[in-house]
Amino acid sequence: MHEDGNSESRRSNFGGFSASWLGRKSSGMKPASTEPFWKGIVKSLGLVFGDIGTSPIYTLTVIFALTKPTPDNVMGILSLVFWTMTILVTAEYAWLAMSLGRKGEGGTIVLREILVRLLKPGRKMAFVTFLSYVGVSLLLGDGVITPAISILSAVEGMILIPGLESLHQGALILIAAVIAVLLFIFQHRGTDRMAGAFGPIMVLWFLSLAVSGVVSVVTHDPGVVKAVSPLYALRFMMENGFSSFFVLSEVILCATGGEALYADMGHLGRKPIIRAWSFVFFALVINYLGQGAYVVSHGGGKNLLFGMVQEMAPSLYIPFLILTIVATVIASQAMISGVFSVVYQGITTRMMPLLKVDYTSSHLKSQIYIGSVNWMLLVAVICIMLIFRRSENLAAAYGLAVTGTMTLTGIMITMIYRRTTRKWKVPFAVLVTAVDIVFLAACLNKIPHGGYWSIILAAIPFAVILIWTRGQRALYRALRPLDLDTFLVSYGQIYHKSSNIPGTALFFTREKEVVPPYVVHNIISSNIIYQRNIFVSIVRTDEPFGVKYKLTEQLGPGLDALEVLAGYKEIIDLEKLLKKSGIQEKVIFYGIEDIVTNNVVWRLFSFIKRQTPNFVKFYKLPPSKLHGVVTRVEM
């Protein structure tokens, strides 16, 4: 068994971002342990905290559009915001989730792989698989709403520029749509060159948030710092009764993007992200306090952050607005790259259909671009902008997917800690999960007000995942593959009797011991047999990285087998592995299934399968050598 020495250097990279969200995103840079102290923090700011870092643009504005901004309410809301970030981001992700990983990787799929090793096959295993499907689907749905609300909320700040107060909302939507189109168009070129600038820009963004917050607190109401006491949150909940429960559905906006801490752990490492979170947490808290102080002295407004900055530094407002738009673009880029990452992991773990994958960097081979996903995301983002029109309307729908993801994470980490030696963390995990469930229940109130779009956007990939995974299993059963020993009896007779074709032929199989029908048809029925025939099987392991391969010779006369074991995040250079194994193929055979069925679900599966490239094309093998063999299958 050989191990590919380049497996560490080819860790999955997607658009220059760390890719683990439930997928989200890696960038092919050096492991975090080798990064200088400050460099790791700056990279984390650019690649991890874009989403949660742009939440101050709309969070308190949305809350105080629904809640009367009395001094008591302001203090209660600020306290809720502080403790929401503390419990759901710091405790759940920075402490509990980031203590779990596989080779330093994090994310929903990693949690599933950890649980797969801890659980016995059965109902619990099926439950965990179901949770992972839901988690991935929610993330993909969130990949539509996040760019839409981030870019639109930033562009809406233009109406505070003197002379642009009367700018029509339609014009703002058009500007936001143009920015989104440009962002998605440039995806196919890759972002590795620009990624180096993301960190410094986000450092400037968080410094701006912190400074503006400090100035506002000192200028308007220093007493708001007392809101860090949980007593104000408890008092607000008790005094406002059931209505305060629904306020939680807007408070959760301050924690959106918190899941990126864990999802991106694989690239940047746990320590740099936690160090960066300390800085981000301070900047966000002080800015929220500053906005709260501004509300106490001025009352609610169209946009609290923009109003606060414009009042304290009118001459700096336009540069701040430009910085805001750039920050939201970076946040959107991180989400897009995360979607590419999750889809790629879904493909390699056979959770999702195969899609055409392009590599966007000549020196970072693992940076990828998935065109079909990119354009579907763009269409969905623009449609969402047109449907909701305003960021506050989008905020009414935002949060349901996030709380769903957090709840699933809480359940899975609780299940893991129950089965490890760190059982003392179980009570904390249960407490955090209970808080997640409360927020999720509060967000259910958003369903009639546009929250159903989160469900629709997540339901589409969820349906595809279910149809694809069940269809693949049913197809495998319907194909009725032959066991190797039975195949070898007929193969040996034909090999010695036939005049074999000179050269080497490759046959792709799922596993060495099982021979698919197309191979039987090709060799046994059609007597198409080469001097050297090699079964090639690629098996994805439950580890994120690592490539091992083994060439087994003489399974039969002129018959060998090449087995490749690869981590589910690895990008395999199959041509390179073939050359390393001394294989110079003349032709590559693969199976194509012609599905015949009256079942509606299997018809959908057949349609999806016809629209996606065959798996051999996924590995970028020479087209001139590929020969598909059609097998008719009844399902």
Secondary structure, DSSP 8 states (H G I E B T S, - for coil): -EE-TTTTTT--BBTTB---TTS--------GGGS-HHHHHHHHHHHTSHHHHTGGGTHHHHHHHHS---HHHHHHHHHHHHHHIIIIIIIIIIIIGGG--BTTB-SHHHHHHHHHHHS-SSHHHHHHHHHHHHHHHHHHHHHHHHHHHHHHHHHGGGGGSTT-TT--HHHHHHHHHHHHHHHHHGGGG-SHHHHHHHHHHHHHHHHHHHHHHHHHHHHH-GGGGGGGSHHHHHHHHHHHTHHHHHHHHHHGGGGTTTTHHHHTHHHH-HHHHHHHHHHHHHHHHHHHHHHHHHHHHH---S-HHHHHHHHH-GGGHHHHHHHHHHHHHHHHHHHHHHHHHHHHHHHHTTSS-----EE--SS-TTBEE-HHHHHHHHHHHHHHHHHH-SHHHHHHHTTHHHHHHHHHHHHHHHHHHHTSS-GGGHHHHHHHHHHHHHHHHHHGGGGGGTTHHHHHHHHHHHHHHHHHHHHHHHHHHHH--EEHHHHHHHHHHHHHHS--EEEEEEEE-SBTTEE-HHHIIIIIIT---EEEEEEEEEEEESSSS-EEEEEEEEEETTEEEEEEEEETT----HHHHHHHTT---SEEEEEEEEEE---HHHHHHHHHHHHS--HHHHTT--GGGEEEEEEEEE-
